[in-house]
Amino acid sequence: MKIDRLKFISFLILLIFSILALISCQIIDTLAIDKVKESNEDLLSEKEDNSEEPAEENGEIEKITREYQVAYFEIGIDENSNHFEHRVANIYAMSVDGDAKKLIYSDINDKYALTSIYGISPDGTKILCGISDDARGVYSALCFIDIINKNLIKLVEFDFSEEEEVLEVIYRNPIWSNGSDKVAYETITKPFEDDFRDGGIHLIDINTGIKEKLNLDINSNSPENDIFFYPILFSPDDTKIIAAFHPYFPKIEDGKILDYYTKNESLNMVDIESGESREILNISQFEGVEAEIISSFDRFNIFKDPSLIVFQVLGDFEEDGDIWASDLNGEKLTKLTNDNSLREQEPSILDVQDLNRKIAFIGVYRYGTISEHTKSGNIYIIDFSNSDNFETINCEIEGLKPLFSTDEKYLAFMYLDYDENYDYVENYQIKTYNIESGELKVALSTNNIIDLIGWILLD
């Protein structure tokens, strides 16, 4: 009897727990349904609220909402700057009409001054630059600025603040690889002494910080002797570097060496892995053809597919100058301009994968000391496939540094407003030219010193 009673009590307890469990499940299901309804209502509400806003995660929509903007470098004065004479350097981006202006980077709070701008990476997200101390010149560094995060990252430092002399500096402009992940540059050792030497071509990975020096194989001569090579371009596949050989020549007066000068003598293809080098072009190929004396063999650009090199060849004072092109083997050498009254120079290319390739350049009047002094002129745009088809942007002698936007819509360039004697610049401008409509706008006008950097893609 006692056992039966215990069984009955156990049965009742089990029944009660079962009922409670069933009720709990129903409550949980009800709450879950309500939560889902609430979540769906929030989602619908959010979609309604954002119906006119593009989703950030959607790459296609994001591209539509982004536009190419003009980046430029400006030197000004700010009382809050700790740099020499309160100098401050800023990098800005602005719309093609100059209405929208954004600060990308400022050195106002930095220990060292932003002094050099070398170029925008091919992916449009980084700006290669240089910093240095203001007065002594014993510290410098190669850096890049992350455009999105607006911060500066040092790649290589040259700190000789504890030394008696500066032992090494970067020569001319370092360059980006096509993959935007590597930088190549040349250094000069003991740059302020008579026994200065080439420090070689160096390559640095910006992601890992790993740096290597190319082991150049050039006629069995060491680059540390008198073989000065500096990198100009990466080959389209980033396995080779196109480099210029630029020996130094002394300026002698009364039997004394007053200074040295250098100019490019040849263009060479250097294999990064092996260091093997072969000559592509030599300045002697243009002597007597372009001019008797060649003063400039420079400003190299590269069309990637099919691969072609575009560059300038200038004669000495009041001699002719033209834009030339060749393939990567130095063959198919072609003169693209032929106006004998102009020294065509400063070529800039629009590298597109069709027949719409274009070249912009400066046409400087050939005769007169003013033209020789200013190095600026009218802007010309030609079709690469038909150089007789050209447009002229009338700038007289004030146009400088034309740069195409990657979307093929615009050309930006510097415009220098000189004083009446053309001794100095009174006003700096950046103008934009709509290639399709021909509309010309003044995007920026300032008395501060500025330099056009290029085009970047921003929200």
Buried (B, 14 or more C-beta within 10 A) or exposed (E): EEEEEEEEEEEEEEEEEEEEEEEEEEEEEEEEEEEEEEEEEEEEEEEEEEEEEEEEEEEEEEEEEEBBBBBBBBBBEEEEBBBEEEBBBBBBBBBBEBEEBBEBBBBBEBEBBBBBBBBBBBEBBBBBBBBBBBEEEBBBBBBBBBBEEEEBEEBBEBEBEEEEEBBBBBBBBBBBBBEBBBBBBBBBBBBEEEEBBBBBBBBBBBEEEEEEEBBBBBEEEEBEEEBBBBBBBBBBEEEBBBBBBBBBEEEEEEEEEEEEEBBBBBBBBBBBEEBBBEEBBBBEBBBEBBBEEBBBBBBBBBBBEEEBBBBBBBBEEBBBBBBBBBBBEBEEBEBBBEBEEBBBBBBBBBBBEEEEBBBBBBBBBBEEEBBBEBBBBBBBBBBBEEBEEBBEBEBEBBBBBBBBBBEBBBBBBBBBEBEEEBEEBEBBBBBBBEBEEEEBBEBBBEEEEBBBBBBBBBE
